[in-house]
């Protein structure tokens, strides 16, 4: 896989925190290191005709081209699907932007935070008496890649059967709507419009996040049925809650959830999250700490599955990154090389993939196309 970027217009991930050891620099972004392991990196200035010529030659070599500019960008460079497929008819090209490549909002450029607002997540995330909170960071950026991967695999399967390439136009906002299906269906069928309601659930009570002893430590607890509720009362040392008419049945617990949540937090606030998590889970109650970054790095389940790995990332030194979430029984996992530094593989790609010689590469460098 070859990642094309430019030193004159850096990948946004290179400019974002956190940076290794708190030192700012384009080669020290932990996010960039995490999501780009295993790739070859070349720098091309696509504003220059020489840079666009190299991009066209790479498209002739490639099976798949993925880009997420606004729809006019690739066409403006002469690198849209029509141009690339004319050189490589079997090419799969995937274009993914905020709202897709057609329609009245196609030209609206933006980030995943906007995508989450467009898709309706901000209306559903937060508390009724407060402004919309929205999910953490650029939510659609984390959802849409799953659809990107699936659609590329489908297109490759189609090409294997027919020999035909194709252009995939994927809207990040539309891909994310899938995860609001219950709210959309509720409105379609019942004309009921949902809005933000904190951690409340119409199916569970209690259902929330409760403060524990220590600084900023919390635990999520849910009781999905009467047996779990009774077990929770026992673990909490408050069997009287189970007999209280305010909480005896789910409907009563839900109606009195504010009082119930206060009672539970008075209990959880006196205990450490490790102890609470172990006792609740042992009793069969759905519960888990609200994990911090440190919790995740030390999580025995993630450790046992090899989720984390330490790699040597050039200037950044040793960096902890994520490995694949899946294990293939018939394919041995080969640890990937670290994320590329800017232009790290220019020579390799130009010589070994495109077959260019010293004079051609020198001319490119002189033109400024390798920036």
Secondary structure as GFF3:
##gff-version 3
##sequence-region A 1 371
A	DSSP	beta_strand	2	5	.	.	.	ID=ss1
A	DSSP	three_ten_helix	12	15	.	.	.	ID=ss2
A	DSSP	three_ten_helix	20	22	.	.	.	ID=ss3
A	DSSP	alpha_helix	30	35	.	.	.	ID=ss4
A	DSSP	beta_strand	40	43	.	.	.	ID=ss5
A	DSSP	alpha_helix	49	61	.	.	.	ID=ss6
A	DSSP	beta_strand	64	67	.	.	.	ID=ss7
A	DSSP	alpha_helix	71	76	.	.	.	ID=ss8
A	DSSP	alpha_helix	81	87	.	.	.	ID=ss9
A	DSSP	beta_strand	92	97	.	.	.	ID=ss10
A	DSSP	alpha_helix	112	119	.	.	.	ID=ss11
A	DSSP	alpha_helix	121	124	.	.	.	ID=ss12
A	DSSP	alpha_helix	139	162	.	.	.	ID=ss13
A	DSSP	beta_strand	166	171	.	.	.	ID=ss14
A	DSSP	alpha_helix	172	177	.	.	.	ID=ss15
A	DSSP	three_ten_helix	178	180	.	.	.	ID=ss16
A	DSSP	alpha_helix	181	190	.	.	.	ID=ss17
A	DSSP	beta_strand	207	211	.	.	.	ID=ss18
A	DSSP	beta_strand	218	222	.	.	.	ID=ss19
A	DSSP	alpha_helix	226	235	.	.	.	ID=ss20
A	DSSP	alpha_helix	239	243	.	.	.	ID=ss21
A	DSSP	alpha_helix	250	255	.	.	.	ID=ss22
A	DSSP	alpha_helix	257	268	.	.	.	ID=ss23
A	DSSP	alpha_helix	273	282	.	.	.	ID=ss24
A	DSSP	beta_strand	286	289	.	.	.	ID=ss25
A	DSSP	alpha_helix	293	298	.	.	.	ID=ss26
A	DSSP	alpha_helix	300	304	.	.	.	ID=ss27
A	DSSP	beta_strand	308	312	.	.	.	ID=ss28
A	DSSP	three_ten_helix	314	316	.	.	.	ID=ss29
A	DSSP	beta_strand	318	322	.	.	.	ID=ss30
A	DSSP	alpha_helix	346	348	.	.	.	ID=ss31
A	DSSP	pi_helix	349	353	.	.	.	ID=ss32
A	DSSP	alpha_helix	358	367	.	.	.	ID=ss33
###
